[in-house]
């Protein structure tokens, strides 16, 4: 770009801040490209070729893997996975929103402690937490013993190795991913908005529905997408808490790569999951940008 001083064109000085920003972004963007974009491209490439006779890949171009993924057997597994992930996300939202609201509206001296308690499960290995739920939910576990001790049931309830146990495990594992974005969104709300709503005659439910809920929609979207995406691709929880009786798409992809050695089909399934996740992230970005345009999210 040039500017004119009289009749002689003079080059505009380069912005040193722009160069600094580029240098700062080079590392993170390079990391993302190397460890995220490139693996996704490899998955997409593998999905377009055939399985070898003894595993591996034969470089014969085909769309058969995607047509196979549409088979009612595999499509049913995908639908069931979407249902379980959606149910876990809905329960996490119902539990996480009040928890985040309580933390955000607590005195400042308590907020850090409550946040630490919210993320405390992350300090323990995921497998250990899953095995702990097996101990709690089995027929001789703490819950069944408590129910029998209170006289509420005479026979142990089937709490383990079913969809209930899977959903419970997913909600427990990913609830912090719901609480933290909601806490960030709720903490941005000013108390003057609620006071103004009350002064104008709105009751608690109307204030929540007309003010708090719309203003925290980006936090709801972020937390829901985090929980849904993690739940959809999870294969450890269905295997341990579901006992292998309920197959989710994460288990199916795991088996195709490590058991059936059908890398192209596993890559096609993984690529479909990546497409779903990218669509959800695009939706999240749209909701946040929309909220910014109307001035409700900063």
C-alpha positions in Angstrom: 0.0 0.0 0.0 1.3 3.5 -0.8 0.5 7.0 0.1 1.3 10.2 -1.9 3.3 13.1 -0.6 2.9 15.7 -3.3 3.5 13.7 -6.5 6.0 11.1 -5.2 4.5 7.8 -4.0 5.8 6.8 -0.6 5.5 3.3 0.9 3.4 3.2 4.1 5.4 1.9 7.1 4.6 -1.7 8.1 2.6 -2.1 11.2 5.0 -3.7 13.8 2.0 -4.9 15.8 0.6 -6.9 12.9 4.0 -8.7 12.5 4.0 -9.5 16.2 0.5 -10.9 16.0 1.5 -13.1 13.1 4.5 -14.4 15.0 2.4 -15.1 18.1 -0.2 -16.9 16.0 2.3 -18.9 14.0 3.0 -21.4 16.8 -0.7 -22.2 17.7 -1.8 -22.3 14.1 1.1 -24.6 13.2 0.3 -26.9 16.1 -3.4 -27.0 15.0 -2.4 -27.7 11.4 0.0 -30.5 12.3 -2.0 -32.3 14.9 -5.6 -31.6 13.9 -5.9 -30.6 10.3 -3.4 -33.1 8.9 -4.8 -36.1 10.8 -8.4 -35.2 9.7 -7.2 -35.0 6.1 -5.5 -38.4 6.4 -8.8 -39.8 7.8 -10.7 -38.4 4.9 -8.2 -39.8 2.4 -8.2 -43.3 4.0 -12.0 -43.3 3.8 -11.9 -43.2 0.0 -10.0 -46.4 -0.5 -10.5 -50.1 0.0 -9.5 -52.5 2.8 -6.7 -54.8 2.0 -7.1 -58.6 2.2 -5.2 -58.8 5.4 -6.0 -55.4 6.7 -4.4 -52.1 5.8 -5.3 -50.2 2.7 -5.5 -50.9 -1.0 -5.3 -47.7 -3.0 -8.4 -48.3 -5.1 -10.7 -45.3 -5.1 -14.2 -45.9 -3.9 -17.2 -44.4 -2.1 -18.3 -47.9 -0.9 -17.3 -47.1 2.7 -19.8 -44.3 3.0 -22.5 -46.3 1.3 -21.8 -49.1 3.8 -22.1 -46.6 6.7 -25.7 -45.9 5.5 -26.6 -49.6 6.0 -29.5 -49.9 8.5 -27.2 -51.8 11.0 -24.6 -49.0 11.2 -27.1 -46.2 10.7 -29.0 -47.6 13.7 -25.9 -47.5 15.8 -25.3 -43.8 14.8 -28.9 -42.9 15.7 -28.6 -44.7 19.1 -25.4 -42.8 19.7 -27.0 -39.5 18.9 -29.9 -40.3 21.3 -27.6 -41.3 24.2 -25.3 -38.3 23.6 -28.3 -36.0 23.4 -29.9 -37.4 26.5 -26.6 -37.0 28.4 -26.3 -33.4 27.2 -29.9 -32.5 28.2 -29.4 -34.0 31.7 -26.0 -32.2 32.0 -27.7 -28.9 31.1 -30.5 -29.4 33.7 -28.0 -30.2 36.4 -25.2 -27.8 35.2 -27.3 -24.6 34.8 -28.5 -24.4 38.4 -25.0 -25.3 39.6 -23.4 -22.6 37.4 -26.0 -20.1 38.5 -25.3 -20.9 42.2 -21.5 -20.5 41.7 -21.8 -17.3 39.7 -24.2 -15.7 42.3 -22.2 -16.8 45.3 -20.0 -14.4 47.2 -16.7 -13.9 45.5 -14.7 -15.6 48.3 -16.7 -18.8 47.7 -16.6 -18.9 43.9 -13.1 -20.2 43.5 -13.7 -23.0 45.9 -16.9 -24.0 44.2 -15.2 -23.9 40.8 -12.5 -26.2 42.2 -15.1 -28.6 43.5 -16.8 -28.5 40.1 -13.7 -29.6 38.2 -12.4 -31.9 41.0 -13.3 -35.1 39.1 -10.7 -34.1 36.4 -8.0 -34.7 39.0 -8.7 -38.4 38.9 -8.0 -40.8 36.0 -11.1 -41.4 33.8 -10.8 -45.2 34.1 -10.6 -45.1 37.9 -13.8 -42.9 37.9 -15.5 -45.4 35.6 -14.6 -48.4 37.7 -15.8 -46.5 40.8 -19.2 -46.3 39.2 -19.2 -50.0 38.6 -18.6 -50.5 42.3 -21.4 -48.1 43.1 -24.0 -49.4 40.6 -23.6 -53.2 40.8 -26.2 -55.4 42.4 -24.2 -55.4 45.7 -23.2 -51.8 45.4 -23.8 -48.8 47.6 -27.0 -47.7 45.9 -28.7 -51.1 45.9 -27.6 -51.7 49.5 -29.0 -48.3 50.5 -32.4 -48.9 48.8 -32.7 -52.4 50.4 -31.7 -50.9 53.8 -34.4 -48.3 53.5 -37.0 -50.9 52.5 -37.6 -49.3 49.2 -36.9 -52.5 47.2 -36.5 -56.2 48.0 -34.5 -57.1 44.9 -31.4 -55.4 43.5 -32.2 -52.9 40.7 -30.5 -53.4 37.3 -28.5 -50.2 37.5 -25.4 -51.4 35.6 -24.6 -52.6 32.1 -27.4 -50.7 30.4 -28.1 -47.3 28.8 -28.9 -45.8 32.2 -25.4 -46.5 33.4 -23.9 -45.2 30.2 -25.8 -41.9 30.4 -25.0 -41.5 34.1 -21.3 -42.1 33.4 -21.3 -39.6 30.5 -23.1 -36.9 32.6 -20.7 -37.4 35.5 -17.6 -37.3 33.2 -18.5 -34.2 31.2 -20.6 -32.1 33.6 -17.7 -29.7 34.2 -17.7 -28.9 30.5 -21.3 -27.7 30.9 -20.7 -25.8 34.2 -17.7 -23.7 33.1 -19.1 -22.1 30.0 -22.4 -21.4 31.8 -20.6 -19.9 34.7 -18.7 -17.6 32.4 -21.9 -16.5 30.7 -23.9 -16.0 33.9 -21.0 -14.1 35.6 -21.1 -11.5 32.8 -24.7 -10.6 33.7 -25.1 -7.4 35.7 -27.3 -7.4 38.8 -28.8 -4.2 37.6 -30.6 -6.1 34.8 -32.4 -8.3 37.2 -33.2 -5.4 39.6 -34.6 -3.4 36.7 -36.8 -6.4 35.6 -38.1 -6.7 39.2 -38.7 -3.0 39.5 -40.8 -3.2 36.3 -43.0 -5.9 37.8 -41.6 -9.1 36.4 -41.5 -12.1 38.6 -38.6 -14.5 39.0 -39.7 -16.9 36.2 -40.4 -14.1 33.7 -37.0 -12.4 34.5 -35.3 -15.7 33.9 -37.2 -16.4 30.6 -36.9 -13.0 29.2 -33.5 -11.8 30.4 -31.2 -14.4 31.9 -31.9 -17.2 29.5 -31.4 -15.2 26.3 -28.3 -13.6 27.6 -26.7 -16.9 28.6 -27.7 -18.7 25.3 -24.0 -18.7 24.0 -22.9 -20.4 27.3 -25.7 -22.9 26.9 -24.7 -23.6 23.3 -21.0 -23.9 24.2 -21.5 -26.3 27.1 -24.1 -28.4 25.2 -21.8 -28.8 22.2 -18.8 -29.7 24.4 -20.8 -32.4 26.3 -22.5 -33.7 23.1 -19.3 -34.0 21.1 -17.4 -35.7 23.9 -20.3 -38.1 24.6 -20.8 -39.0 21.0 -17.3 -40.1 20.4 -16.8 -41.9 23.8 -16.1 -45.6 23.7 -14.8 -46.3 27.2 -18.0 -45.6 29.1 -20.2 -47.8 26.9 -17.7 -50.6 27.1 -17.3 -50.4 30.9 -20.6 -49.2 32.3 -22.6 -50.6 29.4 -20.8 -54.0 29.6 -20.5 -54.0 25.8 -24.2 -54.6 25.4 -24.8 -51.1 23.9 -22.6 -50.3 21.0 -22.0 -46.6 20.2 -20.4 -45.2 17.2 -17.1 -44.7 19.2 -17.0 -48.4 20.0 -17.7 -49.2 16.3 -14.8 -47.0 15.1 -12.5 -48.5 17.7 -13.4 -52.1 16.6 -12.9 -51.3 12.9 -9.4 -50.0 13.5 -8.1 -52.4 16.1 -10.2 -55.6 15.8 -11.6 -55.8 12.2 -8.5 -54.0 10.8 -10.8 -52.3 8.3 -9.2 -48.9 8.4 -11.1 -47.4 5.4 -14.5 -48.1 6.9 -13.4 -46.9 10.3 -12.0 -43.8 8.7 -15.4 -43.2 6.9 -17.2 -43.5 10.2 -14.8 -41.2 11.9 -15.1 -38.7 9.0 -18.8 -38.7 9.4 -18.4 -37.9 13.1 -15.9 -35.1 12.3 -18.5 -33.7 9.9 -21.2 -33.7 12.7 -18.8 -32.1 15.2 -17.8 -29.4 12.7 -21.4 -28.6 12.0 -22.1 -28.2 15.7 -19.0 -26.0 16.2 -20.2 -23.9 13.2 -23.6 -23.6 14.9 -21.9 -22.5 18.2 -19.9 -19.8 16.3 -23.1 -18.6 14.6 -25.0 -18.3 17.9 -22.1 -16.4 19.5 -21.7 -14.0 16.6 -25.4 -13.4 16.5 -25.4 -12.6 20.2 -22.5 -10.2 19.7 -24.3 -8.4 16.9 -27.4 -7.7 19.1 -25.1 -6.7 22.0 -25.9 -9.5 24.4 -22.5 -11.2 24.6 -19.2 -9.5 25.1 
